[in-house]
Amino acid sequence: MTNPVVSDLLARSNRLGADPRNTNYAGGNTSAAGTETDPVTGQPVELLWVKGSGGDLGTLTEGGLAVLRLDRLRSLVDVYPGVDREDEMVAAFDYCLHGRGGAAPSIDTAMHGLVRAAHVDHLHPDSGIALATAADGEALTRECFGDRVVWVPWRRPGFQLGLDIAEIAEKNPQAIGAVLGGHGITAWADTSEQCEANSLEIIATAEQFLAERGRPEPFGPVLPGFGALPEAERRARAAALFPVVRGLASTDKPQVGHYTDTDVVLDFLAAAEHPRLAALGTSCPDHFLRTKVRPLVVDLPADAPVEDVLARLRELHEAYRADYAAYYERHATPDSPAMRGADPAIVLVPGVGMFSFGANKQTARVAGEFYVNAINVMRGAEAVSTYAPIDESEKFRIEYWALEEAKLARMPKPKPLATRVALVTGAASGIGKAIAERLAAEGACVVVADLDLAKADAAAAGIGSSDVAVGVAADVSDAGAVAAAFAEAVLAFGGVDLVVNNAGLSISKPLLETTERDWDLQHDVMAKGSFLVSREAARIMIEQGMGGDLVYISSKNSVFAGPNNIAYSAVKADQAHQVRLLAAELGPQQIRVNGINPDGVVRGSGIFAGGWGAQRAAVYGVKEEELGEYYAQRTLLKREVLPEHVADAVFALTGGELTRTTGLHVPVDSGVAAAFLR
């Protein structure tokens, strides 16, 4: 049975974490002290439950809590070796744990255990950080709260900060919390309900103070030409820029992208002070650990020609990398971890918006959310004072902290297709759906493209959230529709790396019954459609400069001459030769092109369900429900082929084990000797 103290803590944490005004994603921590019966002694023992390392308040569960003996935690004060060795105390937390399981204690554990209150909240609200990063933040805190909230000067999170807060809280018994310089807020109380109320009071009071005391236009007047472009033009320009930006941001290691064009971002970039403020960088550790110390900012007006913006982006990226390397060299010590990469995590383009990057879509999206938080912080600080983030040297100490490096080392190994963006045509059902599901399971971000948008959306929702899969409408026979589908894919994830030409239909008729319309329809969808999709995919891949994969779902019929199948088999042969032609042409750009030749995929197939199954069953003189088994019995392996087997082949070609393979056709037909490749 869950301890009532824990139940109250989780409910409080979830409420606080659900409102972005209170704290950012995975930011801050909460705690509660209470008693349980020690299973060894049978006696009551006082425990501290505190959000563990890496958790998120809004979704916190009991498994995300670290559970420590409060007496042992507080006894660490007697053996504390001093601020120069405070990192050693994190390992000491392990000797304070009560039982097994639970989350690893975070660096903020001391803050919660050393403050003499049963309940403690540490949060990162924009309003609180605005006061914390104002040049005269201590005086403003006093003006805003009187003696109800005290000021704690900046100190890197750790054991010493916990001691500092505990001392200030003890000396100020009237105080309900503190503003932590450069960082955030902490509140405390004897009950969970009062602690939550104190946190919300601090946040609301700071918000009201900034609103009433703040000056208009804290970012300065609007710069001529730097205002937001109209939405349609803005998104079109973002789609044109994003693949190049993603390629630049992936110079050291591949990244997934996220695009944000909220008013907060666009208004900031339109204002005169944005270059100065962006250069100062973010302040709260939770912010800059995800956004890097500062963004890359394009210094051209919103309506500058796209070609000029792209050229300037390349220049600015080169300068950014040099500046970041210099930042590392300025502050690195012999014990510092190696530089993790010099590419920006945030790229700001006036009139267009923000591109943010990470190892997956969620990380990229959250990085953008954190920079929105940072903009709000800058606005609040500039409204009542001057924005003054913590020193660059302090940022480096946290960014390249041994404890942060250890946290990164504990991250699970990425899946084979992590950071790759896949677009699969005809993916709302059958083979295409199976491929999309397999690629997502292997770590890819997936764009489910289908003629029917509702079905594409449903298939994407079945795979996961929009951080994993999105649906787009795609009539592959229409060049404009193909371009629009790829633009949506780019805006969703930053570009494309893996494209599967799967969309198709089948008409089984003998030559004399095959109409011109039958022929044109088959060729428009599969021959022309594959060409249009591959052309748009190759354009984006070349702009990215990251290589890529094109996979054609062709057919055993591309090499096998069967009866009553002139239009379908001819178009499959066209697709098969496109593989060879494009493999030869796109190899210098590190774009690999391969094909898969399935046969007899009856169960789960949209094509067979749409009439093709009945037609082929009639040709072979069997019942439609027996067609799959009929196909299996004519193969060497005597085994039926399912959509999942085709998906397996797509992953085999693209999962990283066949990096030197291009121009290959892989049979997935259980062995049809007449279709052996020669």
Residue pairs with C-beta under 8 A, 6 or more apart in sequence:
2 62
3 34
3 36
3 49
4 34
5 32
5 33
5 34
5 49
5 192
6 32
6 34
6 49
6 62
6 65
8 32
8 192
8 193
9 30
9 31
9 32
9 49
9 65
9 119
9 192
10 60
10 61
10 62
10 65
12 30
12 119
12 121
12 192
12 193
12 195
12 196
13 30
13 51
13 57
13 58
13 60
14 57
14 58
14 59
14 60
15 196
16 22
16 23
16 28
16 30
16 57
16 121
16 123
16 196
16 199
17 23
17 28
17 56
17 57
17 58
17 59
17 60
18 58
20 369
21 125
21 126
21 127
21 203
21 207
22 28
22 123
22 125
22 199
22 200
22 203
23 57
23 123
23 124
23 125
23 184
24 124
24 286
24 287
24 369
24 370
24 373
25 56
25 58
25 366
25 369
25 370
26 54
26 55
26 56
26 286
26 366
27 57
27 123
27 124
27 184
27 284
27 286
28 51
28 57
28 121
28 122
28 123
28 124
28 184
28 286
29 50
29 51
29 55
29 57
29 106
29 108
29 112
29 122
30 50
30 51
30 57
30 60
30 119
30 120
30 121
30 122
31 48
31 49
31 50
31 51
31 112
31 113
31 119
31 120
32 48
32 49
32 118
32 119
32 192
33 46
33 47
33 48
33 49
33 70
33 118
33 119
34 46
34 47
34 49
34 118
35 44
35 45
35 46
35 47
36 44
36 45
36 47
37 43
37 44
37 45
38 44
38 45
39 99
45 69
45 98
46 69
46 70
46 71
47 67
47 68
47 69
47 70
47 98
48 67
48 68
48 69
48 70
48 73
48 109
48 112
48 113
49 65
49 66
49 67
50 65
50 66
50 68
50 105
50 106
50 108
50 109
50 112
50 113
51 57
51 60
51 64
51 65
51 66
51 103
51 106
52 64
52 65
52 66
52 102
52 103
52 104
52 105
52 106
53 66
53 103
53 104
53 105
53 106
53 107
53 407
54 103
54 104
54 106
54 407
55 64
55 103
63 101
63 102
63 103
64 103
65 102
65 103
66 93
66 97
66 102
66 103
66 104
66 105
66 106
66 109
67 97
67 98
67 99
67 102
68 93
68 96
68 97
68 98
68 105
68 109
68 113
69 96
69 97
69 98
70 113
72 95
72 96
73 93
73 96
73 109
73 110
73 113
73 114
74 113
74 114
76 89
76 92
76 96
76 110
76 159
77 114
77 163
79 92
80 86
80 89
80 159
80 163
81 88
83 160
86 158
86 159
86 160
87 158
87 401
87 402
87 403
89 110
89 158
89 159
90 105
90 107
90 403
93 105
93 109
94 105
96 105
97 105
107 157
107 158
107 403
108 122
108 157
108 162
109 162
110 158
110 159
110 161
110 162
110 163
111 120
111 122
111 157
111 161
111 162
111 165
111 186
112 120
112 122
112 162
113 162
114 162
114 163
114 165
114 166
115 162
115 165
115 166
115 169
115 186
115 188
116 166
116 169
116 170
117 169
117 188
117 189
117 190
117 195
118 189
118 190
118 191
119 188
119 189
119 190
119 191
119 192
119 194
119 195
120 186
120 187
120 188
120 195
121 177
121 186
121 187
121 188
121 195
121 196
121 198
121 199
122 184
122 185
122 186
123 184
123 185
123 186
123 187
123 199
123 203
124 183
124 184
124 185
124 284
124 286
124 373
125 184
125 185
125 202
125 203
125 206
126 373
126 376
126 377
126 380
127 203
127 206
127 207
127 209
127 210
127 380
128 179
128 184
128 185
128 202
128 203
128 206
129 183
129 184
129 283
129 284
129 373
129 377
129 380
130 206
130 210
130 376
130 377
130 378
130 379
130 380
130 381
130 383
130 384
131 137
131 140
131 141
131 144
131 179
131 206
131 209
131 210
131 380
131 381
131 384
132 179
132 180
132 181
132 182
132 183
132 184
132 185
132 283
132 284
133 182
133 283
133 284
133 377
133 378
133 381
133 387
133 388
133 389
133 390
134 140
134 380
134 381
134 384
134 385
134 386
134 387
134 388
135 381
135 385
135 386
135 387
135 388
136 385
137 151
137 179
137 181
137 385
137 388
138 151
138 153
138 181
140 209
140 384
140 385
141 149
141 150
141 151
141 179
142 151
143 209
144 205
144 206
144 209
145 179
145 202
145 205
147 172
147 174
147 175
148 174
148 175
148 176
149 175
149 176
149 177
149 178
149 179
149 185
149 202
149 205
150 168
150 169
150 172
150 175
150 177
150 178
150 179
151 178
151 179
151 181
152 161
152 164
152 165
152 168
152 178
152 179
152 180
152 181
152 186
153 164
153 181
154 180
154 181
154 182
154 183
154 390
154 394
155 161
155 164
155 181
156 285
156 394
156 397
156 398
157 183
157 285
157 398
161 180
165 178
165 180
165 186
168 175
168 178
169 175
169 178
169 188
176 187
176 188
176 189
176 198
176 201
176 202
177 185
177 186
177 187
177 188
177 198
177 199
177 202
178 185
178 186
179 185
179 202
180 186
181 390
182 283
182 284
182 389
182 390
182 394
183 283
183 284
183 285
183 390
184 284
185 199
185 202
185 203
185 206
187 195
187 198
187 199
187 202
188 195
188 198
189 195
189 197
189 198
206 380
209 384
210 380
210 383
210 384
213 383
213 384
214 380
214 383
214 384
215 383
215 384
217 271
218 273
218 378
218 379
218 380
218 382
218 383
219 267
219 268
219 271
219 272
219 273
219 274
219 277
219 378
219 379
219 382
220 271
220 272
220 273
221 271
221 272
222 270
222 271
222 272
223 270
223 271
223 272
223 301
223 350
224 301
225 301
225 302
225 303
226 269
226 270
226 271
226 301
226 302
226 350
226 351
227 266
227 270
227 302
227 351
228 234
228 261
228 263
228 266
228 267
228 270
228 302
228 351
229 237
229 302
229 303
229 351
229 352
231 261
234 261
234 351
234 352
234 353
235 261
235 487
235 491
236 487
237 306
237 351
237 352
238 259
238 261
238 349
238 352
238 353
238 355
238 491
239 487
239 490
239 491
240 306
241 306
241 309
241 310
241 313
241 349
241 352
241 355
242 257
242 259
242 355
242 490
242 491
242 494
242 495
243 490
243 494
243 495
243 540
243 543
243 544
244 310
244 313
244 314
244 543
244 544
245 257
245 313
245 347
245 355
245 494
246 255
246 257
246 355
246 357
246 494
246 495
246 544
246 546
247 495
247 543
247 544
247 545
247 546
248 313
248 314
248 317
248 343
248 347
249 255
249 257
249 343
249 344
249 345
249 347
249 355
249 357
250 343
250 357
250 419
250 544
250 546
251 317
251 321
251 342
251 343
252 340
252 341
252 342
252 343
253 341
253 419
254 419
254 420
254 497
254 546
255 343
255 357
255 358
255 359
255 364
255 419
255 494
256 357
256 358
256 359
256 360
256 361
256 363
256 364
256 419
256 421
256 445
256 493
256 494
257 355
257 356
257 357
257 364
257 493
257 494
257 495
258 355
258 356
258 357
258 358
258 361
258 364
258 365
258 367
258 368
258 493
258 494
259 353
259 354
259 355
259 491
259 494
260 353
260 354
260 355
260 356
260 368
260 372
261 352
261 353
261 354
262 353
262 372
264 372
264 375
264 376
265 348
265 353
265 354
265 371
265 372
265 375
266 351
266 353
268 274
268 277
268 375
268 378
268 379
269 297
269 348
269 349
269 350
269 351
269 353
270 350
270 351
273 382
274 297
274 348
274 350
275 297
275 299
277 378
277 382
277 387
278 294
278 295
278 297
278 348
279 294
279 297
280 294
280 387
280 388
280 389
281 288
281 293
281 294
281 389
281 392
281 395
282 288
282 291
282 293
282 294
282 370
282 371
282 374
282 377
282 389
283 374
283 377
283 389
283 390
284 373
284 374
284 377
285 398
286 370
287 370
287 371
287 373
287 374
287 377
288 395
288 398
288 399
289 398
289 399
289 404
290 345
290 358
290 363
290 366
290 367
290 370
291 345
291 346
291 356
291 367
291 370
291 371
291 374
292 324
292 344
292 345
292 346
292 399
293 327
293 392
293 395
293 396
293 399
295 344
295 345
295 346
295 347
295 348
295 354
295 371
296 313
296 316
296 317
296 320
296 344
296 346
296 347
296 348
297 316
297 347
297 348
298 309
298 312
298 313
298 316
298 347
298 348
298 349
298 350
299 312
299 316
300 308
300 309
300 312
300 350
301 350
301 351
302 350
302 351
302 352
303 351
304 312
309 349
313 347
317 343
317 344
320 342
320 343
320 344
321 342
321 343
322 342
324 339
324 342
325 339
325 342
327 392
327 396
328 339
328 342
328 396
328 400
330 392
330 393
330 396
331 392
331 393
331 396
331 397
331 400
332 339
332 396
332 400
335 402
336 400
337 400
337 402
337 405
343 357
344 357
345 356
345 357
345 358
345 367
346 354
346 355
346 356
346 357
346 367
346 368
346 371
347 354
347 355
347 356
347 357
348 354
348 355
349 355
354 368
354 371
355 494
356 364
356 365
356 367
356 368
356 371
357 364
357 367
357 494
358 364
358 365
358 366
358 367
359 414
359 418
359 419
360 418
360 419
360 443
360 445
360 467
361 445
361 466
361 467
361 468
361 493
362 467
364 494
365 467
377 387
378 387
381 387
381 388
389 395
398 404
414 443
415 442
415 443
416 442
416 443
416 651
416 655
416 656
417 439
417 442
417 443
417 444
417 498
417 651
417 654
417 655
417 656
418 443
418 444
419 443
419 497
420 443
420 444
420 445
420 497
420 498
420 654
421 444
421 445
421 446
421 447
421 489
421 493
421 494
421 495
421 496
421 497
421 498
422 436
422 439
422 440
422 444
422 445
422 446
422 447
422 496
422 497
422 498
422 499
422 500
423 446
423 447
423 449
423 485
423 486
423 489
423 496
423 498
423 499
423 500
423 537
424 432
424 435
424 436
424 439
424 446
424 447
424 448
424 449
424 499
424 500
424 502
425 432
425 449
425 450
425 474
425 476
425 499
425 500
425 501
425 502
425 503
425 529
425 533
426 432
426 449
426 450
426 451
426 476
426 502
426 503
426 504
426 606
427 433
427 435
427 436
427 446
427 448
427 449
427 450
427 456
427 459
427 500
427 502
428 448
428 450
428 452
428 455
428 456
428 458
428 459
428 471
428 606
429 450
429 455
429 459
429 604
429 606
430 601
430 604
430 605
430 606
430 607
430 609
430 643
431 502
431 553
431 598
431 601
431 604
431 605
431 643
431 646
431 647
432 448
432 450
432 500
432 502
432 503
432 553
432 606
433 448
433 459
433 643
434 604
434 642
434 643
434 644
434 646
434 647
435 500
435 502
435 553
435 643
435 646
435 647
435 650
436 446
436 448
436 459
436 460
436 463
436 469
437 462
437 463
437 647
438 644
438 647
438 648
438 650
438 651
439 446
439 498
439 647
439 650
439 651
439 654
440 446
440 463
440 464
440 468
440 469
442 651
442 655
444 498
445 467
445 468
445 469
445 492
445 493
446 460
446 463
446 468
446 469
446 470
447 469
447 470
447 471
447 472
447 485
447 488
447 489
447 492
447 493
447 496
448 456
448 457
448 459
448 460
448 463
448 469
448 470
448 471
448 472
449 456
449 471
449 472
449 473
449 474
449 476
449 485
449 489
449 503
450 456
450 459
450 471
450 472
450 473
450 474
450 503
451 473
451 474
451 475
451 476
451 503
452 473
453 471
453 472
453 473
455 471
456 471
456 472
456 473
456 474
457 471
458 471
459 469
459 471
460 466
460 469
460 470
460 471
461 469
461 471
463 469
466 492
470 488
470 489
470 492
472 485
472 488
472 489
473 481
473 484
473 485
474 481
474 482
474 485
474 503
475 481
475 482
476 482
476 503
476 525
476 528
476 529
476 530
476 532
476 533
477 524
477 525
477 528
477 529
477 532
478 532
479 532
482 529
482 532
482 533
482 536
483 536
486 496
486 536
486 537
486 540
489 495
489 496
490 496
490 540
495 540
495 541
495 543
495 544
495 546
496 537
496 540
496 541
496 548
497 541
497 544
497 546
497 547
497 548
497 549
498 548
498 549
498 551
498 654
499 533
499 534
499 537
499 548
499 549
499 550
499 551
500 551
500 552
500 553
500 650
501 529
501 530
501 533
501 534
501 550
501 551
501 552
501 553
501 575
502 553
503 525
503 526
503 529
503 533
504 525
504 526
504 553
504 607
505 521
505 522
505 525
505 526
505 607
505 610
505 612
506 522
506 568
506 607
506 610
506 612
506 615
507 514
507 518
507 521
507 522
507 567
507 568
507 612
507 615
508 564
508 565
508 568
508 612
508 615
508 616
508 619
509 518
509 564
509 566
509 567
509 615
510 563
510 564
510 566
511 566
514 566
514 567
518 567
519 567
522 567
522 568
522 570
522 571
523 567
523 570
523 571
523 574
526 571
526 572
526 574
526 575
527 571
527 574
527 575
527 578
530 552
530 575
530 578
531 578
534 550
534 578
534 582
534 593
537 548
537 550
538 548
538 550
538 582
538 586
538 589
538 591
541 547
541 548
541 589
541 591
542 589
542 591
546 590
547 589
547 590
547 591
547 592
548 590
548 591
548 592
549 591
549 592
549 593
549 594
549 653
549 654
550 579
550 582
550 586
550 591
550 592
550 593
550 594
551 593
551 594
551 595
551 596
551 650
551 653
551 654
552 575
552 576
552 578
552 579
552 593
552 594
552 595
552 596
553 595
553 596
553 598
553 646
554 572
554 575
554 576
554 579
554 595
554 596
554 597
554 665
555 568
555 569
555 572
555 575
555 597
555 598
555 599
556 597
556 598
556 599
556 667
556 669
556 672
556 675
557 565
557 568
557 569
557 572
557 573
557 599
558 569
558 572
558 573
558 575
558 576
558 595
558 597
558 665
559 573
559 576
559 597
559 675
559 677
560 569
560 599
560 672
560 674
560 675
561 569
562 569
563 619
564 619
575 595
576 595
576 597
576 665
579 593
579 594
579 595
579 663
579 665
580 663
582 591
582 593
583 592
583 593
583 594
583 662
583 663
584 663
586 592
586 593
587 662
592 653
592 659
592 661
592 662
593 662
593 663
594 653
594 661
594 662
594 663
594 664
594 665
594 666
595 664
595 665
595 666
596 646
596 649
596 650
596 653
596 665
596 666
596 668
597 665
597 666
597 667
597 668
597 669
597 675
598 641
598 645
598 646
598 668
598 669
599 631
599 635
599 641
599 667
599 668
599 669
599 670
599 672
599 675
600 627
600 628
600 631
600 632
600 635
600 640
600 641
600 669
600 670
601 608
601 641
601 642
601 643
601 645
601 646
602 608
602 613
602 627
602 628
602 631
602 640
603 628
603 640
603 642
603 643
604 642
604 643
605 612
605 613
605 643
608 616
608 627
613 624
613 627
614 624
616 627
617 623
617 624
617 626
617 627
617 630
620 627
620 630
622 630
628 640
629 640
631 640
631 641
632 638
632 639
632 640
632 641
632 670
634 672
635 669
635 670
635 671
635 672
636 670
636 671
636 672
636 673
637 670
637 671
638 670
639 670
640 670
641 668
641 669
641 670
645 668
646 668
648 668
649 666
649 668
652 658
652 666
653 661
653 664
653 666
665 677
667 675
667 676
667 677
669 675
